[in-house]
């Protein structure tokens, strides 16, 4: 029996040089049958990044980077996820409660996944 896929949606804020931010809806997914150690963030533009789930968790406590993705806490209730691509850098700010909730869902799905030997 395949493990449950997790797909949560969250509003983030694209951070720019302008005094205002742009809200963006982000699809956060976890597919334990594909890669039990990775999560994916997809944007309406069609861009998406897959990165270690552990990076997201670590980055909520202290700055952390893996490949093209960097995560760090921003104050007490927000976190920043920075995505690097050939086109430049996208900086998106999230409420940490949303990211923690997503992580809880991924760990619950992983706990119910069948063990492979």
N, C-alpha and C positions, 0 to 999 in steps of 0.2 A: 504494500500500500504506500503510495507516495506521500511525502510530508506536505503539510499545509504551506502554501505560499502566503506570505504576508505582503499586503499592499496598503500602505497608509498614505494619506494626502495631507499636506501641510502648506500653510501660507508662510512664505519667507519674504524678506525684504532685500531687494537688490540694492547694494550700497554703491553710490557713485560720488563724484566730486560735487554734484549739485546738493543744495540744502535739503532736498526732498528725496525720498526713496520711492522705488517702484515695487508694489507687491507682485509676487509671482507664486503660482500654485506649483508645488513640487510633488511628484509621485515618488514615494520612497518604497522600495521593494526588497524582499528577501526571499530567495528560493533555495531552501536547504538541500534540495536534490541536485541543484546545479552546482552551487558552491556554498557549503555551510559556513564559511568564514567571511563571506562578502555580502555587502549591501549595495543597492543601486539607487541613485537619485536621477530622475528624469525630469526635464524641463519642457514646457510647451513648445519651445523652439525646435525640439527634436534632439537636442544635445543631452547626453547622459553620461554619468560616471559611475563606474563600479570600483569600490575600494573596500579595504578590510573593515569589517564590523568593529573590530577592536580599536581602530583608529577613531571612529566616531565616539566610542565610549571613553577612550583616553583623552580625546580632545575636549571633552566636557569638563575635565578637571585641570588640564594644563595643555599648552600648545603642543600639537602633534602633527606630523606630516608623513605621508607615504605617497611616493610618486607625485602625481599631479593634483593631489588633494591635501589641504591643510585644514585643521579644525582647532579652534581655541575658544576658551570661555571669554565672554564679553560682559563684564559686570556680574551681578548675582543671578540674573534670570534669562540671560541670552547667550547664544553661542554663534560664532561665525564659521562658516564653511567656505573655503576659498578653492575655486576650481581653475586650474591652469590648462590652457589649450594653445594650439598654434595661433588662434585668433586673439588671444589675450587672456586676461584674468577676470573671472566673475566672482564677486564677493557677495555672499548671501547670509543674512542674519536671521536666525530662528529663535523662537522661545525654547528654552531648554526643556520645558515640560513636554513639548511635542516630540523632541528627539529622544528623550528618556522613555516616553510611552512607546515609540516605535521600537526602541531597543528591547523593552520588556516583551513586546509582541514577537520579536525575532527569537528571543531566548525561549519563550513558551513554545514556539513552533519547533525549534531545535530539540527541545526536551521530548516532544512527541514523535519526532522523526524516528523511523526504524533504524536500528543500528546495523551497519554493514561490517562484515568481517573479512 
